Amino acid sequence: MRLLLRAGQAAAAHRERGRRGFWGWINAVFNKVDYERIKAVGPDRAAAEWLLRCGAKVRFQGFDRWHHDYNALPTGPLGRYKIQAIDATESCIMYRGFDHLDGLKHLEEIKFNKCIYIEDTCLERLSAVDNLQESLYMMEVVSCGNVSDRGIIALHKLRNLEYLFLSDLPAISDRLKTIERLQAALPRLDIVLDLD
């Protein structure tokens, strides 16, 4: 009886791994960068399509409304709609799609909340985007289990970052040292920390 139960548990675990692998593959497809599309419609439109395809929301400059429906993205002349804010809560965005951020010149706010694919390399990549080093001033990183001290310290390149909210990041091992290093690099930065 005990052997039969263990065999059933092993089969269930195998099925679960298969499901996770399948969804990981689908999410990787959603994150694939189409450079021809970026050239054709511009960086803001292509980034908005990527973000909405992955379950995130965007707010365009001059608008109060968040867009979350891929099929309801506004149309109009190329370059009219500039992404001002991204809410990636519970989305499947991952490192492989971060090249979409390269052309965004008006992005001021970004929220990573419960993003299972956000990891240190994502924050390092985000911080390396020249345009974002100048425009991004508000950021939240909440319940992203793959973000460690390394990823948070990488944010020091975001020269205009004024507000950073950090919460539920279990991979942060030395929060005091991490925050001190970030604060030394960005003295104007207001860090709200809720890591307990």
N, C-alpha and C positions, 0 to 999 in steps of 0.2 A: 504494500500500500504506500509506504513512504517513498519507494523508488518510483512508482507511478506518479505520485504528486510532484516529485522533483522533475521528472520528465515533462510534465505538463507546464511547470513553471519555466523550464528552459525553452519550451516551444513558444510560450507567451513572450518571453524576453526576446527571442529571435524575431518574432513578428513585429514587436515594438521597434527594434533596431531597423528593420526593413522599412517601416513607415517613416521613421526619422530620416533615414537615408533618402527615401523618395522625396520627402518635402524639402530636404536640404538641396537636392538636385534641382527641384522646381524653383526654389528661391534663388539658386545660383543663376538659373536661366533668366529670371526677372531682373537680376542685377547686371546682366551683361551690357557692356557699353557699346553702343552703335555710333561710331564716330561720324559716319555718313549722315546719320539722323541729326547729330549735333550741328553739323555744317548746314544742313537743309533748313532746320527750324530755329537754330540759335540755342545757346547754352541754357537759358532760363526755361524755355519750353521743353527741351529734351530732359533737363533735370526734373521738371515738374512731372513729366510722364513717367520717368523712372521712380520717383518717390511715391506717386499715387499707385503705380503698378505694384509696389512693394507694401502698400498699406499705410503709408505716411500721409500727412496733410501739408499743404502749403498755403501761405498767405502772400498775395502779391502787393507790391508797393502801391500805396494809395487806396487800398481796400481793407475793410474790417473783417470781411468774410473769409473763413477758411475753406479751401477747396479739398475735397476728399474723394470725389467721384471722377474717375479717369475720363469717363464719357462726357462730363460736363465742364471740362477745362475751357476757359474762355478762348475765343478765336479772335482774330484781328491781325493787324499788320505785324510782321516779324519784329521782335524787339520791343513791343508795346508793354508786355507784362514781365515785370522783373520780380524774382522771388525775394521777399523781404524776411520771411520767417518759415522755418520748417519744424513741424511737430512729428517726430518719428516714433511716437508712442506705440509700442507693440508691433512695430513694422518688421519686415524681414530684410531691411537694407543691410548690406555687408560690404566689406572692404573692396571687393571686386567692382562695385558700382561707384566708388568714390571719385573716379575720374569725371563724373558728371558735375562735380562741384568746381572744377577748374575755371570755368568762365563766369561764375556768379560774382557780380560786383556789388550787389546791393543787399546781400544776406546779412542781417543784423542779429537774428535770434535763431537758436537751434535747441531742440529738446530731444534727448535720447532717454526714453523711459521704457523700461522692460524690453530692451532690444537684445535678444539673445545672441545676435551675430556681431554686435559692437564689441570690439576688443581694442587693445592698446594700439595695434597697427592702424586702426581706423582713426583714432584720435591723433596719432602721429601724422597720418596722411592729411587729415583735415587741417592741422596746424601748419603744414608745409605749403598750403595753397596761398600764393601771394595776395590775391584779392581778399581772401578771408582774414588775413593778418591785419588788414586795414579796416574792414567793414564789420566784422563780428564783435558785438559788445555784450551779448547775453547768452548764457549757455546753462543747460541742466543735464546732469548725468545721474540717472536714478535707476536702481535695480538692474544694472548691467553687470552681471556676474563675471564677465571676462575682462573687465577694466581693472588694471592694477595701478600701483604707484607710477610706473613707467608711462602709462597713458596720460595720467593727470599731469605729470611733470611736463610732458610734451606740449601742453597747452600754453606754456610760457612764450611761445612764438606769436600768439595772438595778441599783438601789442595794444589793441584797443578794447580788449575784454575788460568789462567793468563789473559784471555780476556772474558768479558761478555758484550753482546750487548742486551739492553732492549728497546723495543719500543711498543707503543700502548697497554698498559696494564691498562685498565680502573679500575681494582679492586685494584690497588696500591693506598693506601690512604695517606700514609706518606712517600713519596719517599726519602726525605732528611734523615730521621731517619733510614730507611731501608738501604740505601746506606752506611751511616756512620757505621752501625752495621756490614755490610758485609765487608766493607773496613778495619775495625778494626780487624776482624778475619783473613782477607786475605790481608795483606799490599802490596803484589806484584800484586794484581789483578787490571787490567785496565778495568774500567767500562765505557762503552759508553751508555749514557742515552738519549733516545728520547721519553719521555712519554707525550709530549704535543699533 
